Amino acid sequence: MIRLLACAFAASSLSLPALAGPEDFKPGPAIPTYGKVAAVPDAERLNKDAVFKIAFDTAAAAEPGKVNRTLESAARFLNMHEAVGIPASNIQLAVVVHGGAYADLLKREDNASAPLIAALLKNRVRIILCGQTAAYRDVTKADLLPGAEMSLSAMTAHAQLQQDGYTLNPF
C-alpha cells in the first residue's frame, strides 16, 4: 500500500508546474540594485501603451540596516513593467510616507534606504512625507533626503494623488 501511494505521488508530481524560487528573481532594467523580479511567461500580455499612475503607502519603518519594503516594492513595480516593455514615461509612481517610516527619509549616515530613495527619485518616483508626522516628530524639510516632498498630511497627499488619477496599490 505504501509503495502504491509513493508511486501515485511520484506520478502526480510529474505534472506539477515548476515553481519559481529566489534564484529566478533577477535585477530589473529601471533600478538594477533593488526590486528584483521574476519573468512570468504565462501572464496576460500588457498593452505597450498602458499607463500606470500608482500610489504606495507606508507607515512601517525599515528594520535596522535594511531598506523600507514599500520603497523596494515601488522599485519592483518599475522593474516589472519596464521589463515587459512598458515605457518608463508611462509609469508614474508616488510613495506616501507617514508614521514610523518617516525615519527612512531622514539624512543620516546609517539610512539604508537612502540609495534606494535616490534611485527612485532619479526614476521620477515622488516620495511624499506626511506633514502631520513631520510635525509630531519635529522633522523639517531640511532634515529630509534631497528630493523628498512634504504634504500637509498623508491623507491630503493621497486625496491629491487620487484626484490626479493615481490608484492606491495595496502592497
C-alpha positions as CSV (number, residue, x, y, z in Angstrom):
1,M,0.0,0.0,0.0
2,I,2.8,2.5,0.9
3,R,4.6,1.6,-2.3
4,L,1.4,2.3,-4.3
5,L,0.9,5.7,-2.6
6,A,4.5,6.6,-3.2
7,C,4.2,5.7,-6.9
8,A,0.9,7.7,-7.2
9,F,2.5,10.7,-5.6
10,A,5.6,10.5,-7.8
11,A,3.4,10.2,-10.9
12,S,1.2,13.2,-9.9
13,S,4.2,15.3,-9.1
14,L,5.4,14.9,-12.6
15,S,2.5,17.1,-13.8
16,L,3.0,19.8,-11.2
17,P,4.4,23.1,-12.7
18,A,7.8,24.2,-11.7
19,L,7.7,26.9,-9.1
20,A,9.9,30.0,-9.1
21,G,12.5,30.2,-6.4
22,P,14.7,33.0,-5.2
23,E,17.2,32.3,-7.9
24,D,14.6,33.2,-10.5
25,F,14.4,36.8,-9.4
26,K,16.8,39.0,-11.4
27,P,17.7,42.7,-11.5
28,G,15.3,44.8,-13.5
29,P,16.1,47.5,-16.1
30,A,15.0,50.6,-14.2
31,I,16.7,50.1,-10.8
32,P,19.0,47.0,-11.1
33,T,20.2,47.2,-7.4
34,Y,16.7,47.0,-5.9
35,G,13.3,45.4,-6.7
36,K,14.4,42.1,-8.3
37,V,11.7,40.5,-10.5
38,A,10.9,37.1,-12.0
39,A,9.6,36.5,-15.5
40,V,6.0,35.3,-15.7
41,P,5.7,33.7,-19.2
42,D,2.0,32.7,-18.5
43,A,0.9,36.2,-17.6
44,E,-1.6,38.0,-19.8
45,R,0.4,40.4,-22.1
46,L,0.1,44.0,-21.3
47,N,-0.6,46.6,-23.9
48,K,2.6,48.5,-24.5
49,D,0.6,51.8,-24.4
50,A,-0.7,51.0,-20.8
51,V,-0.3,53.9,-18.4
52,F,0.2,53.3,-14.7
53,K,-0.4,56.0,-12.0
54,I,0.1,54.2,-8.7
55,A,0.4,55.5,-5.1
56,F,2.0,53.4,-2.5
57,D,1.6,54.0,1.3
58,T,4.0,53.1,4.1
59,A,3.9,53.7,7.8
60,A,6.2,50.9,8.8
61,A,9.9,51.8,9.2
62,A,12.6,49.6,7.7
63,E,14.4,47.2,10.0
64,P,17.8,48.5,11.1
65,G,20.3,48.1,8.2
66,K,17.6,47.2,5.7
67,V,15.6,49.2,3.1
68,N,12.0,50.1,3.5
69,R,9.9,47.3,2.0
70,T,7.4,49.6,0.4
71,L,10.1,51.6,-1.3
72,E,11.5,48.3,-2.6
73,S,8.0,47.4,-3.9
74,A,8.0,50.7,-5.9
75,A,11.3,49.7,-7.4
76,R,9.9,46.2,-8.2
77,F,6.9,47.8,-9.9
78,L,9.1,49.9,-12.2
79,N,11.4,46.9,-13.0
80,M,8.5,44.5,-13.7
81,H,6.7,46.8,-16.1
82,E,9.7,48.2,-17.9
83,A,11.0,44.6,-18.3
84,V,7.8,43.7,-20.3
85,G,8.1,46.7,-22.5
86,I,6.0,49.4,-20.8
87,P,7.8,52.7,-21.5
88,A,9.2,54.4,-18.4
89,S,7.3,57.6,-19.4
90,N,4.0,55.6,-18.9
91,I,4.8,54.8,-15.3
92,Q,4.1,57.4,-12.6
93,L,4.6,56.3,-9.0
94,A,4.4,58.1,-5.7
95,V,5.2,56.8,-2.2
96,V,3.3,58.4,0.7
97,V,5.3,58.0,3.9
98,H,3.9,58.5,7.4
99,G,4.2,57.0,10.9
100,G,7.5,55.4,11.9
101,A,8.5,55.2,8.2
102,Y,9.4,58.9,8.4
103,A,12.9,57.8,9.6
104,D,13.6,56.2,6.3
105,L,13.5,59.7,4.7
106,L,16.0,61.3,7.0
107,K,19.5,62.4,6.2
108,R,21.6,60.2,8.4
109,E,24.7,58.0,7.9
110,D,23.0,54.7,8.7
111,N,20.0,55.2,6.5
112,A,20.0,52.0,4.3
113,S,17.0,53.3,2.3
114,A,18.9,56.5,1.1
115,P,20.4,54.9,-2.0
116,L,17.1,53.4,-3.0
117,I,15.3,56.7,-2.5
118,A,17.9,58.4,-4.7
119,A,17.3,55.8,-7.4
120,L,13.5,56.1,-7.1
121,L,13.7,59.9,-7.4
122,K,16.0,59.5,-10.5
123,N,13.2,57.4,-12.0
124,R,10.6,60.2,-11.3
125,V,9.0,58.5,-8.3
126,R,7.6,61.0,-5.9
127,I,8.4,60.5,-2.2
128,I,6.0,62.4,0.0
129,L,6.2,62.7,3.7
130,C,3.1,63.3,5.8
131,G,3.4,66.8,7.3
132,Q,1.5,65.8,10.4
133,T,4.0,63.0,11.1
134,A,6.8,65.5,10.5
135,A,5.3,68.0,12.9
136,Y,4.8,65.3,15.6
137,R,8.5,64.2,15.1
138,D,9.9,67.7,14.9
139,V,11.1,67.0,11.4
140,T,11.7,69.8,8.9
141,K,12.2,69.7,5.1
142,A,15.9,70.4,5.8
143,D,16.1,67.0,7.7
144,L,14.9,65.1,4.6
145,L,16.9,63.4,1.9
146,P,17.2,65.6,-1.2
147,G,14.1,65.3,-3.4
148,A,11.7,64.2,-0.7
149,E,8.5,66.3,-0.6
150,M,6.3,67.2,2.4
151,S,2.5,67.4,2.2
152,L,0.1,68.8,4.7
153,S,-0.8,65.2,5.6
154,A,-0.7,61.7,4.2
155,M,-4.5,62.0,3.8
156,T,-4.0,65.1,1.8
157,A,-1.3,63.6,-0.4
158,H,-3.5,60.6,-1.1
159,A,-6.5,62.7,-1.9
160,Q,-4.5,64.9,-4.3
161,L,-2.9,61.9,-6.0
162,Q,-6.3,60.3,-6.4
163,Q,-7.6,63.5,-8.0
164,D,-4.7,63.3,-10.4
165,G,-5.7,59.8,-11.4
166,Y,-3.5,57.7,-9.2
167,T,-4.8,54.4,-7.7
168,L,-3.7,53.1,-4.4
169,N,-1.5,49.9,-4.6
170,P,-2.4,47.7,-1.6
171,F,1.0,46.0,-1.5
